[in-house]
Amino acid sequence: MDALTEALRAGVDAEKIEEFDLPESYLAAHLRTEDLHMFDGVSDRDVRKSLHVDHVPMPALAPDEVVVAVMASSINYNTVWSATFQPVPTFDFLKRLGREGGYATRHDLPHHVLGSDASGIVVRVGAGVRRWRPGDHVVVSCVQVDDQEPATHADGMLGSGQRIWGYETNFGGLAHYSVVRASQLLAKPAHLTWEESAGVLLTAATSYRMLVSDNGARIKQGDVVLIWGATGGLGAFAVQLVKNAGGIPVGVVSSEAKADILRSLGCDVVINRNEIGLGGDDALTPERTIEMGKRLGRAIRAAVGEDPHVVFDFIGQATFGISVFVVRRGGTVVTCGSSTGYQHQFDNRYLWMNLKRIVGSHAANLQEQWECNRLVRLGRLSPVLSEVFPLAEVAEAARLVQQNKHIGKVGVLCLAPEEGLGVTDPETRSALGVERLNPLRAVGRDAPSVRAKSQERAA
């Protein structure tokens, strides 16, 4: 182990961090170009076969960048996309970025370090960095923008140079160290541990933009909000945001076990899709879509007396037609993804004749992320961490997400040697209560352990 890593794990004082040299290489979860075609003709693209954990070279630092010692990270679905090389190999993104020249050429490598979430400690700052210094405790935004592009100054997500770090760029957060732009950093909520804070920003801020921001649905008091996949990372934060806004969250889940979890998060109305015959169809006929929309609409009206003002949909092909049908006249369907497929079909009469809106949403700009992070610091948003894996077992963690066998967020310890570290405001933590801060941890501990299963297989 290099001297800087040892010093960080020993709790070195902030003013002494720069006395230690950066390591020439560091441990990271990454893909390799040699594996690009390993899944050709294979039905199960098992991410455990493509994800490697090994040392990679430390990149040079650009003037507007910092090096973060990553204490913890988490699994997002873009890590699954990356590791399956679908819908496109992410090495294509890196080649395109590299063609810009200058420091961008560093990203075009035969390995791709993944991960779009991180909490950690700043250990180096570039010559042009003004607001951060070594020793700062930070969380990392997944969004990289070009601040020299005019559109960025209206909304960072509108710039053509906007990219998702650790997916469309290299040097991601599932590693001991990461190189990020200074404009990606926010102060870590001091009452949270490394692993708790590392599982918040990407999904919570995405949900914030979708629901609360002027760029999204702009929910208000009393709004009925239908939330698909309500026990996932996005959905569990959506439930909290709707409750905070004085709205009525209606969560859709696929099992009674998930229904119980959702009730524990305070969701007002919980609908088990199997109990009303929605099933799990990934491809629906137009007639079947309308039939299922009517069933769901009846269930929602029976519970709250009216149709939803907003539908929160990242499921995609399997749900989108139903979402357009079931949202009320003048209502909004807001979407940020399509985990079941990108080709959506819906009956356009129900959209135009009932004056409904579809709003596309992607991640969040830095101001939206700051506002969301403020809610976390105030204790108004709680982490939705359910399980934590060590970096050495990141492939098992990603497989859990790939197979949708997780709830909330799955965390990954990187440089942090154990859970529970990183809290610098124990008073606020005590006042809020550990159970409130970890509503899904007991569920995660009670669930069958993927780690135990992997050990059984190895034995």
N, C-alpha and C positions, 0 to 999 in steps of 0.2 A: 504494500500500500504506500502511495506517495505521501510526502510530508504534509502537503496542504490538506489532503483528505483526512489524515490522522488528526491534524490540528482542529479541523472543523468538527469532527466527531468528539473531540475532547472539549469542545466549547471555547475555542480560542477567542480572545477579545477582538472586537471589530478593528481597532486601530492597528492590530498586528497582522491582519490577514495579508496585506500586501508584502509582508516580509517573506512570504512563502512563494516559491515559483509555481506557476501553473504546471500541472502534469503534462507530459508530451502526449499521453493517450489517456483515455478514460473508458469505463465500462458503460455500455449502452445496448439497448434493445434496437436491433436494426435488421433491415432486409439486405439481400445481396443480389446484384444483377445476374449472377450465375444461376439464380433460382427462378428467373422470370417465367420460364415455361414448365415449371415442375408440376403444375396442375392441369396442363393440357389434357383433355379427355378424361379428367377426374371429376366425379360428381361432388364429392365432399372435399372442399378446399380447406383442409384442416390447418388453421393458422399456427398450430404447434410445430408444423413441419417447416414453415418459412421464417419464423421469428428466431433470430439468433441473439444471444447475449454474450458479448465479447468486447475486447478493447478496440477502440477506433481512435484515429489521430485527433488531437485538439486543433480546431481551426484557428486561423488568424482572426484578430478582432478588428472590425471596422470602427471608424470614429464615432458612429452613432449607436454602438452596440455595447452590451455588457455580457460578462460571463456570470452565470448563476450556478452555484452549487445546489443541485436539486436534492432536496430532502425527501420529497414525495411527489408522486404523480398519480394519474388515474387513467383508466381505459375509457376511451370514447369510440364510437362506432367507426370513425375514420381510420382507427388503427386496424380494425377488421377489414375494411375496404383495402387498405394498403397491403396487408399481409395476404390477401387473396388475389392481389393484382387485378382487382375489378372495382368499378366498371372500366377503369384504365389503369395501367401500371403507373405508380406515382413517380417512377424514374423519368417518365415523360415530362412531368412538371419540373423536375430538377434540371433536365436538359434545356427546357424552354427558359427557365430562370437563368441558367448559366450563360445563355447566348446574349444576355444583357451586358456582359462584360464587367470589368472591375471586380469588386468584392463578390458580385453575384456568381462568378465562376467557381467559387469555393463549394457551392451547393451541388454541382454536377460531379458526383462521385460514384464509384461502384458499390457504395453502401448508402443506405438511407436510414438515419436515426429518427425513430418515430416518437409520437407523443405530443398532444396539444394542450396539456395541463401541467402545471408545476407550482410548487411552493418551495422556497429555498432562500439562500443567502447570496447577495451580490458579492463577488470576489474580485472582479475587475471591471473597470469602466473605460470606454473609449475616450479619445481626446475631446470629442464633441459633446459628451454627456454632461448635463448640468444639474439635474435634479436627484441623482442617485449617487451613492458612494459605497465602497466596500463595507460590509457588515449589515447593510439594510436587509430586513426581512421582507420578502416580496411574494406576491402571487403573479403569475404570468398570463396575460391575455393570449388567446390563440390567434389573434388577428395581427398581421403585419401589413402596414400601409406605406405608400410612397407620399411623404409629406410635401414633396415638390409638385404633386399633381393637383390641379385646381379642384377637381371634384371631391377630393379627400377632405377639403376644408368645409364642405357642406355636410357631408356624411361619409365617414371613413369607408363604409361598406360600398359606396358608389364608385370608388376609384378603380380603374382598370388594373392598377398595380397591387390591389388588395389580395393577400394570400393567407391561407391558413397555415400557421407555423406547425412544423412536425408532420404535415400532410403534403402541402404544396411547396414546402421548404425543407431543408435538411436541419440537423442539429436540434431535434425535438426533445421533449421533456422526460421520456422514459429512459433516463440515463443518470449518471452521477453528476454530469455537468451539461450545461446547455448554453448556446450563444443566441441571444435574443436582442431585438432592438429596444432601446430605452423607452420608446413609446408603447411598449407592451407591458410595462410594469405598473403594478398597483401595490399599495401597502398591504401586507398580510394582516388579516384580522387577528389582533393580539391574543384573543381569548381562545382561539382554535389551535389544535395541534397541527403538525405538518400535514398529516394524512387527511385530516378533516378539510383543511383549507385547500388542499390540492384537488379535491373532487368537486369544487363548487363552480369556478368561474365560467368555464365554457358552457355548460348546460344551463346554469342559472341565468347568465346574461343572455343567452339565446332565448330562453323563455321570457325574460324581461322585455326584450325588444319585441317579441311576438305579441305580447299581451298588453304591456303598460306603455311603451314608448309611443310617441307621435308617429313613428315609422311602422307601427303595428296596429293592433286592434283597438287600442286606447280604452281599455275596460274601465268601468265606473261602478259605483255602488249599485247593488241590486242586479247586475248583469249575471245571467245564467251562462256558464261557460262549460261546454262539453269538452272533455280532455281524453283523447285516445291514449292508450299506453300510460296510464296515470301512475303506475308504480315504477316506471323507468326513471332515469336521471332527469330528462326534460319534464316528464309528466309530474314527478313528485315536487319539483320546484314550481311548476305551473299551479298546482293545487295551493301551495303556500301563497303565491302571488295573488291569486284570485281571492283567497281569504283575506289577505292584507288589504285588498282594495274594496272590501265590503261586498264582493260578489258571491255567487253560489256555484261552487265547483261541482260538476257532475263527471265522475270518473268512470271509464270503461275498462274492465279487466277481463282476463280469460279464465280465472279460477276463483274458487271461494277463498283459498289461502291468500291470494293477492287482494281479494276484497277486504279481508280482515286487516291486511297491512294498510290499505288505503284508508280505512276507517280510523286507524291509529294516527294517521297524518291529519285527521280532522276534515276529511272530505265530506261534504254535506250529503251527497247522493252517490251511491255506488251501484253500478249496473254490471252484473256478470253477463257477458255477451252470450255465453252458452245457455243461460237460463231463459233468454228470450229468443233463442234460435238464430242468433247471428252467425254462429259457427266461425270457421277460420278460413273462408274462401279467399284465395289470392286473386282469382279471376272471376268476375261476376258478370252475368248477362244484365242488360238494362232492366229487364223485368224483375230479376232477382234483387238488383240494387234498390229499386223503388219499394219492393216488398219489405226488405230489411230496414230501409229508412222509415217506413211506416211503423214497424215494430219498435224501433228505437224511439221514434217520436212519441208513441203512446206511452212507453215506459218513462220518458222524461216528463211528459205532461202529468202522468199519474203521480209523480214525485213532487213536482214544483208548480204544476198548473199552467205551464207555458213552454213554448219552444225556446231553444237556446239562442242568445244574442250572438254568441261567438262559438266557433268550433276550432279547437287547437289540434292540428293534424300534422304529424310527421311520419305516419305509417305509410301513406301513399296509395298505391294501386288498390289495396284491399279495402280501403275505407273512404277514399276521396269522393266517390260518387254519392255515398251515403251522407257524407258531411255536407255537400252542396244541397242535397235534398232536405236534410233535417234542420238546418239553420233557419231561423225565422225570417220573415219578410224584412228586407233591409239589413239583415245580419251579415256577419263577416266570417269567412273561413280563412284562417291564417296557417300557412304551411312553411316548414323549414327543412323538409326532407321527404324521402320516400323509401323507407327501409324494405318495403315489400315490392317495389317496382316503380319505375319512373313514368310509365305510360298510363295516364289517368283518363278514365272515361266517366262522363257525367251527362245528364240530360240538361242541355243548355236552357231549355224553357224555364226550368225552376230557378235558374240564375237571373236571366234578363227580365222575365215577367214579374219576378218578385224582388227586383232591385237589390239583389245580394252582391257581395263583393268577395273577391279572392285576393288575398294579400300574400305575396311572396316575401319571405324573411330569411336572412342569412346571418348567423352569429350576431355580433353587436359592435357598434363603434365604441371608442374608448370612453366617451362621456356616459353612454348607457352602461358600460361595464363598471365605471366608477360609481354610478348611482346604485347599481345592483350590489356592488361590494360594500357600499355604505349600509345597505339594509342588513347585510351579513354582520358588519361591525356593530350595528345597533341591536343585534339579536333578533331581528324581525324575520330573517331567513335562516333556517337551520340546514346544516349539511345533510345529505341523504346517503351517506356512506353505509354500505352493508357488509362488505368484506374487504380485507387488506391482504395483499400478497407481497412477498419480497421480490425484488427485481429479478432474481434468478428464476422465478416462477411466473414471469410476465406472460409467457405463452399460454399457461393454464388460465390465467386471468382473462386474457383475450378470447380464449376458446369459450369460456363461460358466457361472455357477452355475445360472441358469434352465435351460440346456440340459444340465446335468449333465456338462459337459466339463472339470470341474475335479477336482483331488484335494485333500484336506486343506482348508486355509483360503486364501482369496484376500484379500490385504491391500490397503489403500488408504492412500497417503501424503496427509496433509492439510496441516498447517503444516510438517511436516518436509520440507526441500528435497531430501533424498536419503536413500537407505537407509543403515543402519549407525550411525545416531546414537542418543543417549540412554543409552548404557552408562555407568554410574557405578561399576561393580564389575568392572573388567577382569580382576582376578585370578581371581575365580570363573569368569568366562567362559573364560579360558584353561585353567583346571583341568578344566572340563567338556568343552571342545573344541567348536569351531564346528560340525563335522560332526554331532556328537551333538545339538546344539541346533537343527540345521536338516536333519533327515533327508529332507525332501521337496523342498528347494530345488533340488538338482541335477536332480530329475525335472521340476520346474516349468520350469527353464531349458531343458531338452532338448525339452519339449513344443512343438508348433506355437504360435506366439505369436498370440493374438487381436489384439494391438495391430498386429502386422505385417499381419494380414489386413485390418484396418480401414483401414490406410494404403494397401494395395493397392486396396481398393474406392474410396477417395477419389481415388486417382490415375486 
